[in-house]
Amino acid sequence: MIEIKGLFKSYTRSDGSKAEVLKNINLYAPDRSITAIVGPSGAGKSTLSKCISLLEKPTSGSILVNGKDLSRLSGERLREERRSIGIIFQSSALLSRKSAAQNIALPLEYLGVIKSDIDKRVKELLEAVGLPDRGGYYPAQLSGGQQQRIGIARALALHPQVLLSDEATAGLDPHSTETILSLLKKLRDEFDLSIIMITHEMEVVRNAADYIAAIQDGEIVEYGKASELVANPNSGIGRQLISLRVAEAFNKRHLVAELTYGANVPPNWLQILSDKLDVNIHLLGANIEQIGQGGIYGRALVGLEPLRSGTTDITAVNNALKNIGLHAEYKNQNRIAS
């Protein structure tokens, strides 16, 4: 596991003033988990990534891997302990004149590991990333996704406990991205890894993250289990993850609406709407809250797919919703003929 406590990072500007980039970062990534760190450009993701990998030392605070504070170390001790953190870069960063196997072997050769042990470890890692027959290939002979898998194998060469993925899927096609995410989830379980994933791609977060942290202006503004954030109506991350379903519905020409409802709405409102409008209703996300003594209130994101005709009559939808006490805000009305 990796734990970050009270981490600050500042730089000195040319005029002597201080620029504080990271402010009191606290983060915990358990074993056998993937923790995604998300945020807009300039939020501090790259600086945090460099601090976690100890490529840059924090101004203050602690970075603990399995209870050992790496931020207090320097020199040879730091170089030794940094082996517990493997890094996957945005580009695979493979050496073009070395084969896949030779690229994986580089960290082991640097440490003077004997050749028979290197060969054994490289073979294991090629198997682990699903490329057992590509050891002799050079980067130019591999697809982008295959290059990234070799980069992952190299990051695992020294048996790290933590794997830091810094925008590892950026620029990959959807199929390659899905393959990399499936691989990371497999490696998480197989090697008991704590994986920290720096990304700006919310689709990646939705498909892979066990925990999510949102960083903004150098501060963690939201953190928690992915499942709990999605269920929390006040979570900005949760709303973003659910709204990804809207894009899927767009492609199917569904009418997508966010419905708000109260205690007076019949509990079988989904069935009533479906029968009244002659549509399939796809429930894309929902939450329900008890508000004071006023009863139960909630929101639901739904996609309405016509069963027979090619369009959905918005006037009929509005009337049906009003009759059972629902209010709708449409997300893609401009895409649907009324």
Steps between C-alpha positions, in 0.01 A plus 500: 500500500599863461397784727559871444477727803499879507692537176593849382705598196608853414741658256694825512416738217762712325397800711559304821134446586358154574258312277314236701399224262383228743326582827453251780445190286372202698438177312485130579523221239451151650655180373319332210332826395501754217479861612431753226611862539303730272492872439522770234824617337708700744333344805826346623470141369843496333674650802330251730609217271863617517483525878347154539775349286759708690625645173442824693512525878204665667557821691344332804284203587543124482478230233478160665523170313405210728567726798847617388533876445685545172484878516753499786762310303775623268795371302549125472226417752247694294612331178457159662156571643372661181508153349178436691324740258469403135411769247297471180550808284255666261702375208656157550848665498653187349848515350452457126826310445425238762252215473199468727687249718808723517286798604343298782845381610649850532423561873632154587819547300556834673497321836741231380255210518647184348388419146314177581287682758439787257385261229266325744346827621458638147324180392266523801413862423441442130253228604342730758426775245375255238789533253703179547592486130603865458829504694709521184293776341621860489270789600438600138364150438245530782167682515455788741312279743766229482774756562316619811469142624876457464539826694283353774711185508815711539337693785442168678854368450622585853194358683348834607219524755362817336438562131465861388319541169543852363244547218590151377195474271520850349506482121403132479200383299196372698587132453861550616379707794261224605780244470737707716235555768413129509870421533548746786206349688645151449846609617347676803362168618785277385780703661305664789578843359395845606446673165475878482359615169550864398247574226270760350280235332184444702410195292826342619408585859155348465636176356794441734506702823428355844569838665492848349664826606423832330772764509437866430734798551748272674253358754307176530139618489334159499614146582329169564396159371370523144178320593430740788573811293261389226228441761554842661270765344737776615808349335631686197697192394191283538299729272775495238519121504125457466478763225732284289199275445330789321754482219420132452130582479565777245638242260178300522279806439336470840334798655705553818347677797587572861184448705434647843233348719356508850310282745172537308633320193373139477771241568433327166545821297745332261240241396224764474712715269608205288138387445363852444767607250564166329874531566782307660639701790872453570591601855849654461544618858298599804516607863240541774528715812296553817474880535412600858139414583384570146527147370707333231628688199718386215648544154523248220680514168301306239515422132168453317517269201190484279370146447341554159534845344843649439444807716374592844217754531631750755155650557362158591802440726446830682130429553564150632769625737281781631211262567708293744685791662834489316699790358749449217809683383598370157866437421480449126165633380669662199600152381147357507219583261183605685 
